[in-house]
Amino acid sequence: MTTTTDTATDLRDRRRDILGCALVGCLGITILNALTLRYGIYYSDNILTLYPVAVQSLSESFKIFVRPIEYLIILAANNVYLPLWLGVPLFCTVGATILSALACELVFERQLPRTEWWVLGLANPLLFYTVSQPIISQAVANLLFAGGLFAFALELRWLWGRSPSGQRADGASVLLNVIAAALFFTKETAVAGAVILPSASALIRLRTRRLSPMYLLSLLLPIGAACGWILLKLKFPNLIPTEAGRYGLQLNPIKWGENLMTTLAFPVTPLPSSFIAFEVLRPVWVVVALGSVALFVGMISCEFLRRPRVIFPLVIIVASCAPMILVRVSELYPSMIAPFAVSSALLFGFSKMRRLALIYGVSLYTASLGNGIIYSLGSDFNFLGLKHLQYSIYTKEYQFYPICPIGTTTHVGWDPTIPRDVPYIPGVRGAITCAR
């Protein structure tokens, strides 16, 4: 393992590593997409995503979510060929993996060996959920958060290296502010990162007196985006945390600790998270998850002791996960930090054990593949005769409202004459039509 001393990672020398990671990642995701297309999986519980596209109304989408980027992408795909949306999470997930790994190298001032780079393309147990559902806002949020994290890591490197100010030094912060502005309009769970990353960068620049006109001008972007997001939320009050409900704010420190542990467990546990949907397998997953988190925290703690200055960027990352900790944790949400967490595990836990790193990475991907197989077999799948438990996308509670088959639906439309109530959208009657 080598130690990086330059301001930024020399991308030209790492082209083969990055290309290998991208190719392996694309191959792994393509296999998961093949499951989605081959087994006739339906859009289930995706009415909130597809309804605004079917009626072609941005204002209707704001009544449900403030996610205009997702709406515009799926609308564009629907106007051409709807399954094209599958390419968006593929691109975003591979990009997020690469950017998170580069950010990890900058934060810890070490380089991942080539083997770990190639393994990293597959090593994500949360891949299936992220790439198989048309909730592409999560994949876009993952990419933008990883890009913001990389830009923030560059800022920290210049702070630690005491680099002089200038246009080159301003570039990372300007990029960070642009990314943060876009991040507001991806997914609600990414809003904390959209606020915290540029705020931390501003604090760094204020302390080092590097408030250039270019930087201050770019800082108006996330400020304006935050104001716009708040105004939209006030006009369309949806998914605002309250004291009760699915998105109720948890005012319990013990619950916060549990959510933090769960958020860390999902990315680093080498078992299918779909095990949680089965009676006997749920405690097995929990035990393995607790062990995985303990090992991960232990490795990071050793790095704290060796290099205390890494605490600050890691605190920023944890703070960016505030909605998952304070409101609600889900299998989907921690995919935002999964590539960084896995990169850290490979960097510290398996840096000198390439065979073990390969086994761990393949195990994480096998977990994603297992999730895909279990989901593809349907909610009635009888796995070893075990009782089903309510959990995520793998049970009937999620798959109760099939809309259109993903693989054979070319476009979706809206028929208001069908006398049917639409789930989760009060006062709306009609049905989505599927063109094949």
N, C-alpha and C positions, 0 to 999 in steps of 0.2 A: 504494500500500500504506500502511496506517495502522499506528501503533504502539499497542498496548493498554496502558493505564495503570491501569485499574480492577482491583479484586481478582479479579474473574471476568469472563469474556466476557459481554457483555450479550445474553443469548439472545433477548430480546424483539425486539431490532433485527435479529437474524440469522435470524428465523423463515423468511423466504423462501429464504435460502441453504440452511438445513438441510432444509427441506421439498423443495427442488429436488434436493438430494443424495439424499434418501430415495427420491423418486419415480424418479429415474434409476436408482438402485441396484436398486430393486424390479423395474423393467422389464428391466434387464440380467440379473438372476438368473432372472426368469421365463422368459426366452428359453433360458437354460441348462437350466432344469427341463423346458422343452418338449422339448429334445433327449433328456433322460432318459426321459420318458414316451412320446415318439413312436417311438423306435427300439427299444422292447422291451428295454431294458437290464436285465440281471439283477443281483440282489444277488450279487456275486462276492467271495470272500474275506472276507465279512462274517459268517461263522458265529460268530465270537467275540462279535459284537454281538447277533446274533439268537437264538443258542442260549438264553441266560438268559431272554430274553423269551418264547421258545416254551415253555419249561418253567415259566415264571412263578416264578422263584426268584432272589431277591436274593443269597442265599448262593452260588449257582452263579456269579453275575456277579462276586463278590468273588474267586472262585478264578481268574478270568481277569484282571480289571482292578478297580481301586478307583475306579469311575466310577458311583456310584449315581444321579447326576443324569441321565446319559444313559440308564441302565436305566429309570428311572421315566418319562422322557419317551416313550421308544419303547414301553414297556408301555402307557402311556395311549393312544398313537396306535393300537396294535394292538387295544386293546379297543373302539375306535370305527371307525377306518378307517386302515390302516397308512400309506398315502402322505401322511397329514397331517404326518408328520415333516418333509416337505420345507419346510413353513412355518417350522420352527424355525431352520434355518441361514439362511433368508432374513432373518428378523427379527434374528437375532444378528449376521449379517454387516453389515447396514445400520446397526444400532446401534453396532457396533464401529467402523465407518468414521466415523460422526459423532463419537463420543466421542474417537477417536484424533486427529481433525482439531482438535477443541477443545483437547485436551491439547497438541498441537503448537503451536497459537497461544499458549497460556499459557507453554510452555517457552521459545519463541523471541521472545515478546512482539511478535508481528506477527499481522496478520489476513490470511487467505486472501481474495483477491478473489472476487466472485460466480462468475465463470467457472470458477475453479479448484474451487470448492465443487461446482458441477454436474458437472464432469469427474470429480471424486473419487468420485462415486457409481458410476462404471464402472471407474475406473482401478485394476484389481487383476488381475494375470495368474494368480493362484492361485484365482480364484473357483470354477472348475468342480469341482476336487477337493473343495473345502470344502463346497459345497452339493449335490453329486450323490451322495455316499456317506452311508449311515446312521451314520457315525462322527461324530455330532453333538456329541460331547464336545469336538471341536476348535472348532466354531463357538461353543459356550457358553463355552469357555475364552477364545476371542478377545474375546467381549463383556465378560466379567468382567475380563480383563486391561486392556482399553481403559478400562473404568470405573475400575479401580484406578489406572491411569496418569493419568486426568483428575483424580481426587481427590488423587493425589500432587502433580500440577502445581499444584493450588490450594494445597496445603501450602507448596510452594516459593514461590509468589507471596506468601503471607502472611509467610514468613520474610524474603524480600527486601524486602517493604514495611514490615516491622516492625509488623504489625497487632497490636492488643491481643488478649489471650486472651478467651475467652467462649464461649457456646454456639454462636454462628455460626462462630467459628474452629475449634471442636471438630468441627463437622459433617462436614468433609471427612475428617478422620482417623477418625472413627467409621465413616463410609461405607467408607473404605478397609479398615478392619479387618473389617467385615462381608463385603465382597467377597473379601478374602484368605481368610477362613474357607471360603467356598463354593468358591474356586478350587482348593483342595486336592482336591476330589472331582469335578473335571472331567476332567483329563487329566494324566498323569505329567509331560509336558513343561512344564506350567504351574506345577508345584510350586515351582520356583526363584523365579518371580515372586511366588507366594503367601508365600514367606519373605522375600524381599529388599525388596519394597515396604513392608510394615508395619515391617520392621526399620529401613529408612532413615528412615521417618517418625518412629519412636521416637527415633532418634538426633538428628534435627532438634529434636524437642520437648525432649529431654534437654539439648541445648546451649542452647536458648532458655528453659529452665525453664518450660515450659508443660504440665506433667504434671497436668492437671485430673483430678478423680475420674471424670468421664464418660469421658474418654479412657482412663484406666487400666482401667476396667471393660470397655470395648470391646476393649481389647488382649487380654483373656482369650479372646476368640472365636478369633482365629487361633492362639493358643497351644493352646487345647483342640482345635481342628481338626487341628493338626500332631501332637499326641499321639495322637488317634484314627486319623489316617492311618498313623502309624508302627506302631501296634498292629495295624491291619488288614494291613499289609504283612508284619509278623512272623508273623501267623497264617496269611496266605495269601501265601507268598513268590513273587510273580510280577513280572516286569519289573523286578527289582532289578539295577542295573548290576553286572556282574562283569568279570573280566579277559578273557572270551571270549564269543563268540556275537553275535547280531544287535544286542543292546543292551549290548555289551561296553564298558567304560570305556576310552577312548583315553588312554593315558599317553604321548602324543607331542605336544609343542608345535607341531611342524610340521603335524600332522594337525588340531590345534585351529585353527591359522591358516587351513587349507583349509576347515574347516567354517564358520568365521566368514565367510569370503569367500562361500561357497555360500549361507549363511543370508541375507546381504545381497543376493546376486545374484537369488535367486528373486523377491523382490517388485518389483525395479526394472528387470528385463530385459524389453524389449518384444518378446519372441519366445515362441512356445509352448514350454513346458517339455517337452512330448511330443516335441520334436525330439531330445531326448537318447535316445529309444528307437530312433533310426535311425542307421545307420552313418555316412553322410556329413554328416548334419545335426547330429550331436553336437558336432563341433569348431566348427561355425558358431555354435551356441548358446553354447559356452564363450567364444569370442572376443567376441561381443556382450556377454555377461555380464561379462567382465572389464572391458570398456570402460565399461559402465554403472556398475559398482561404483567404478571409478576416478573417474568424474565425480561420483558421489554423495559419495564420501569427500572429494573435493576441495572440493565445495560446503560440506559440514559443517565441514571444517577451516578454511575462511575464516571461518565463523561462530564457531569457537573463538577465532580471533585477535581478532575484533571484540568478542565478549562471552564471556570465559573462564568465567563462571559457569554456562554451559549444559553444561559438561563433566560436572558431577555428575549431572544427570538422564539424560544419554545413557549414562554409565557404568552407571547403575542399569538402564537398558533392556537394554544388552548383557549385564549380569550375569544378568538374568532369562532370557536365552537360553542359559544354561549347559548345560542338557541337550542342546540342539542342537549345541553346540560340543564338549562333553567326551564325549558318548556317541554320538549318531547324528543326522545331519541328513537331512531328508526334504523333498520338495516340499510336504507338508502342514503341517509344523510352523512354517515361517516366516510362514504366514498370520497368526500371532499379532501380528507386528510390521509386516505389510505395509501397513495403512492409515497408520500413523505414518510409515513410510519414504516412501511415495508422497506424503503430505502435505508432508513436508520437501522432497522433490524439487520439487514444484510451488511451494512457498513461496520457495525460493532459486534454482532453475534457470529457472523460467518465469514469474516474478512480473510481468515487464513485457512478456512475449511471449505474449499470450493465444492466438493462433492456434497457436503451437508447443505450448503447454500442452494445447490441444484435441487436436492430432495425437498427442502423447505419451500422453494418457489413453485415447484411442480405440485406440491401438496396444496398450496393456496389456490392454484388454478384448478386443481381437481375438485376443490370445494365449490368453486364457481360452476364447474361442469356438472357436479352433483346437483346443485340447485337448479340448473337448467333442465336436467333430466326429470327431476321430481316435479317441477312445474309443468313440463311438457306432458307428463303422464296424467295431469288433471287432478282436481281436488278430490276425486273419488279413488285415487290410487291407494291401494291397500299395501303399505310398506311393512312387510313382515307381520301383518296382522295387528299393528300398533294403532292405538286410538289417536285420532286427529285432535290437535289442540289449536285454538284460534291463534294464528300468527301470520302477519305479513301477507304476501301474495300467494301463499301455498295452500290456502284453505278456501272453503266455500264462501266464507264471509267476504272474501275479495272477489272471487270469480263468479258472483251471483248474477251479473248483468252483462252477458256477452253481447258485443255490439257487432263487430265485423271481423272476419278472419284476416289476420295481418298479411299473410303471404299472397292472398288472391284479391284483395281489395285495392283497386286502382285509385278510386276517389271516394270521398264521402260527401253527402249532401244532407239536406234537412227537409222533412215532410211534416208541416204543422197540422195536417189534417188527421193524423193518427191520434186517436184519443188515449194517450198514455202519459202518465206523470213521469217526469225525468228525475231520476235519483239525484239527490244532493243539490238540485236547483229548484227551489220552491217557486211555484207559480208558472212554471214552464211546462207546456204539454206538446207532445209531438215525438218524433223518433228520427234517429240518424238513418239515412239510406246508404246502402253499400253498392257501389258500382264495380263490376268485375269484368 
